[in-house]
Structure formats: C-alpha cells, structure tokens
Amino acid sequence: MAVTPDSFVGRYQIPQPFNGDVTLQEYIDHFTNHYLNILFGAEMYQEYLAGIGASEAIWTKLRDPFAEDVRVFDQIDECIYNKVAISEGIDKMLICLIFGHYQREDFVTPTSAGGMIINPSGGELQNDDRTNAFAIYNQGIKTYKAIQLYITNNSTDYPNFKGTYQGLSWII
C-alpha cells in the first residue's frame, strides 16, 4: 500500500501530536488491514496483494481511480438501472477512512478556520463540530461502495469476492 503518514496533507492533514501513545503509522497499519479485508473478503484481499505486486490489470483497476458505468439491481423496486461508479482509488479511500477514525479519537477539535482548540482540562469540548471528519470519512465510503459495485458487475474476474457492505455514516 502506498498510504504513509506523508499522505495526510491539505484537506486531510492530521495535526501533531498524535493520540496519546498511538502513532499515525499504527492507525494506517490497523485500518488498512481492516478496511481491505472487509472491502474484498479475506481470501480476495490476499489475491489483491499478490496481484498488485505483479501489476496485474484486474487488480490495478481496483487500486486506481476510475469512473465506470455499472448496472444495479434495486431490490425494493425489483428493477435494474444504470449508474456511474466513481472511485477515487484505494489509497484515497484509505486516507479518508483513516482520517475519520483519527479525528473521532483525537484529543483536539478542528475549527472552521482550520486551527485546533485543545480540550480544556474539564473534559468538555469547546467546539464539537465533527462535520468535516464525517464528510471525509463518507467520501472514503463512496469509493468503497464504487469499488464493490465494479467488482459485482465484473464478478467473473473476482470469483472470491466476499466483501461486506459499508454505508454512509454520521457515527464512526
């Protein structure tokens, strides 16, 4: 994987210090493994790692950003419709998801101006607006869902797909 602590820049910048004794690299290691296992399923995740190492096209397609026409079955209306699945790529997906988890557990709160307000010693947040963290987390979930839609529509290429559904959230 190409996600490193240096990947968190601009909109995704994570302030210092890190959460207590937990480093950003520990977040990256934990959530990369977690999300790729649930994105693909354990067996397909191992196939993905081997395929990316060999630069096989069916795996680089999932790794890289794409926009793809897909067919979706609506179980409620029992109809098939077309949709465009837009993926920002697995690295951007992981950056968004890790950012959301980090901000959820952070000891400081982002302000609308981008600065940080440290929690007072009494434990009450001076500013508890986590909207930005949720928006970025959900940006990652949209890519997660686009990748799974692409896999489902190309199931003959990915016969071992056993990923789990993840929906948009305001609670991480």
Secondary structure, 3 states (H helix, E strand, C coil): CCCCHHHCCHHHCCCCCCCCCCCHHHHHHHHHHHHHHHHHCHHHHHHHHHHHHCCCHHHHHHHCCEEEEEEEEECCCCEEEEEEEEECCHHHHHHHHHHHHHHHHCCEEECCCCCEEECCCCCCCCCCCCHHHHHHHHHHHHHHHHHHHHHHHCCCCCCCCCCCCCCCCCCC
